[in-house]
Amino acid sequence: MKQPEETVGRRSRRRPGSADVSHAVFDRTRPYRHLRNPFQPMKVFSDDQVAAIHEAALVMLETQGMKVLSADARVFYKNAGAEVDEATLIVRLARELVGASLKTAPRDITLHAVDPERHVPLSNQCVAFAPTSGPPNIMDTAGGRRSGTMEDFCNLIKLCQTFEVIHVLGGATEPQDVPVHVRHLEVTRAQLMLCDKIPFIFSRGHQQVADNFELIRLAHGISPEEFRSRPYTYTIINTNSPLQLDIPMADGIIDFANAGQVLIITPFTLSGAMAPVTIAGALTLAHAEFLAGLTLAQIVKPGAPIVYGSFTSNVDMKSGSPAFGTPEYVKAAFGAGQLARLLGFPWRSSNATASNIPDAQSAYESQMSLWGALFGGCNFVLHAAGWLESGLTTSYEKFILDIEMLQMFAEVFQPVGAAPADLALEAVAEVGAGGHFFGCAHTMERYRSAFYAPLVSDWRNAGQWADDGSKTATERATGIWQGVLKDFVAPQRDAAVVESLDAYVARRKSEGGAPPVT
């Protein structure tokens, strides 16, 4: 499939809402809309070791099995030939059943937006970024840490719409000022009204998922049959490591598989806590849990689209607290990427930090996390922007700082020319020995687009920086997100679509909404 041009306008970016540093003009019409990673993925295991991990996972599923709390899911497993013990709720999967499921799952996946230019391919070398998803708390430098609200949720969706390096949406923050039985209606409508990118759905019970599917179908203006024919949205399925699948997650697999929507099946394994202390042991456990979830999805509907999810890190063995952006996190990411490629699936990783504020720790841990993900070859980065406090808080400033890092990685992905004009023989001859290239013809033709123009970084000298208030990167990030929200204009929506969305939300609210399933 021919990819849209990736480099048009990509260097013409100005920090929205900020005038304190002279950068290039911000142009969000095209830059970073479609990304491809041209580099060979890093490896931490040999091919034989990867095969051994896969084999050990199959043994684990055959002998120990998964505890499956959903009665509906156990019925699906049993009808497909799995060994189900109703007394213990343990489901054991023969390798033949797992192998048959691997054969029916597609490897090429594209998420479809209303605007075809917003479609997001997830296969091969394609890369997509999604924001932080679901923290209960929100933080900014003025207001501090507090419970997330609907206003905060909408603000984060507006930021996602503004920056083209964000390709799909996420849970952003939990709007705790909206009752849980109608929250899913409000957050999905907000995604569809404020942004034209791929929406995200939590799997929190059959009715909530059905409501959200209907809202997305209405936004696209398509029939139920067409909605089920290709992916328009995605969810995250987290197993309860070790070796347990709870009711909302199992039911989510069933709902999304039946509807043909994307399931990112992601065991959350922390070495030394919910997983073995060794990286290989933690990845074996996670791999087994992924295979169990994939098998259920393919039993429900052969051909259901699946993404290989990984979220393996370690804990601080002194306190038991999660640690992210560690060397172990990076090596686990490389290993998970190898396992995903063994099976041929698109792979999801994350940008994570344990830091409690948007400080230097948050930056270097996030940078390490992104190195593990992107140079491990991942296709989908969740929590790419905004994550703090091990996932308990979303930060406005961290969101902007992460956008800078994502744009820089996106720029690293861009091709480097080596045509005769790029080799610059004439320019060197023009300047000669001991000269400079500031004013030569080769520079003058290219200087406007030669280099990446930063969003946050301040490259002025110390005197100019001090005269402008000696602002830190975090302080500059505050001005950027505030300026974006001040100037934000939502994408245009067809009046009939808006009316249908509002009518559905109003009706479902009058009917009592739908409480989440736990």
PyMOL commands that set and color helices and strands:
alter all, ss='L'
color gray80, all
select helices_A, chain A and resi 47-63+71-79+95-104+116-118+150-162+180-194+206-220+224-227+247-259+279-300+327-343+360-374+389-391+396-413+420-423+425-431+441-446+462-467+473-487+495-510
alter helices_A, ss='H'
color red, helices_A
select strands_A, chain A and resi 35-36+66-68+83-85+90-92+110-111+120-121+126-129+137-140+144-147+234-237+244-245+262-265+268-271+306-309+311-315+322-323+347-350+380-382+387-388+393-395
alter strands_A, ss='S'
color yellow, strands_A
deselect
rebuild
show_as cartoon
